[in-house]
Amino acid sequence: MSTKRPSARRKPKQVAVSVPVQWGIPDSLPTVYANQLIITHAGSEFYLIFGELVPPTILGEGNLPEKVDIKPVAKVAVSPEAMLRFAEVIASNVKRFTERAGE
């Protein structure tokens, strides 16, 4: 009879598996308009705060507002790795857009 004891230090074998991901965007997902963006970072996360600036429609001498407020519409927190990927994707999309627009 064998009296082998299992090793307490044995680690389970790790295997890398690739699983495809697919966006499931429901029709009910709201679209918000944003024409302003602030990007900040704190700790290990980046924060993207999207806002809407609606300028005054009628301006004349003497009735200029002291300030115009930006209405925040969404705040998104992302990891540094995701932020780097976002930057690459945004740069690539802007490049394609300007090439197609002839700018």
C-alpha positions in Angstrom: 0.0 0.0 0.0 1.4 3.4 -1.0 1.4 6.2 1.5 2.0 9.1 -0.9 0.9 12.4 0.6 -0.4 15.1 -1.8 2.0 18.0 -2.0 0.6 21.1 -0.1 2.7 23.3 -2.5 1.3 21.9 -5.7 -0.4 24.7 -7.7 -3.1 24.0 -10.2 -2.0 24.2 -13.8 -2.9 27.5 -15.4 -4.1 27.5 -19.0 -4.7 30.6 -21.1 -8.0 30.4 -23.0 -9.2 32.9 -25.6 -12.9 33.7 -25.4 -14.4 36.1 -28.1 -16.4 39.0 -26.8 -19.4 40.5 -28.6 -21.2 43.8 -28.0 -24.8 43.4 -27.1 -26.2 47.0 -27.5 -29.9 47.1 -26.7 -32.1 49.5 -28.7 -33.2 50.9 -25.4 -29.7 52.2 -24.5 -30.1 56.0 -24.3 -27.9 58.2 -26.4 -26.7 61.4 -24.7 -25.2 64.4 -26.5 -21.9 65.7 -25.3 -19.8 68.5 -26.8 -17.4 68.8 -23.8 -15.0 66.4 -22.2 -12.8 66.4 -19.1 -10.3 63.6 -18.5 -8.7 63.2 -15.1 -7.0 60.5 -13.2 -6.8 59.5 -9.6 -5.1 56.5 -8.1 -5.2 53.7 -10.7 -8.3 54.9 -12.7 -9.0 57.5 -15.4 -12.3 59.4 -15.3 -14.0 60.7 -18.4 -16.6 63.2 -17.7 -18.8 64.2 -20.7 -20.8 67.3 -20.7 -23.1 69.5 -22.8 -22.5 73.2 -23.2 -25.4 75.1 -24.6 -24.3 78.7 -25.4 -26.6 81.6 -25.0 -28.5 82.2 -28.2 -28.9 85.9 -28.1 -26.0 88.0 -27.1 -25.4 91.7 -27.3 -23.4 94.4 -25.6 -24.3 94.6 -22.0 -26.0 91.2 -21.7 -23.1 88.8 -21.8 -23.4 86.2 -19.1 -20.8 86.1 -16.4 -20.3 82.4 -17.0 -21.9 79.6 -19.0 -22.3 76.3 -17.2 -21.6 72.9 -18.7 -24.1 70.2 -17.7 -22.4 66.9 -17.0 -24.2 64.0 -18.8 -22.0 61.0 -18.0 -19.0 60.0 -15.9 -17.1 56.9 -16.8 -14.2 55.3 -14.9 -11.7 53.1 -16.8 -8.5 51.3 -16.1 -5.2 52.6 -17.4 -5.0 49.7 -19.8 -8.4 50.5 -21.2 -7.6 54.2 -21.4 -4.5 53.4 -23.5 -6.6 51.3 -25.8 -9.3 54.0 -26.0 -6.6 56.5 -27.0 -5.4 54.2 -29.8 -8.9 53.6 -31.1 -9.8 57.3 -31.0 -6.7 58.3 -32.8 -7.3 55.7 -35.5 -10.9 56.7 -36.0 -10.1 60.4 -36.1 -7.4 59.8 -38.7 -9.8 57.8 -40.9 -12.5 60.5 -40.5 -10.1 63.3 -41.6 -8.8 61.3 -44.5 -12.4 60.7 -45.8 -13.3 64.3 -45.2 -10.3 65.4 -47.2 -8.9 67.5 -44.4 
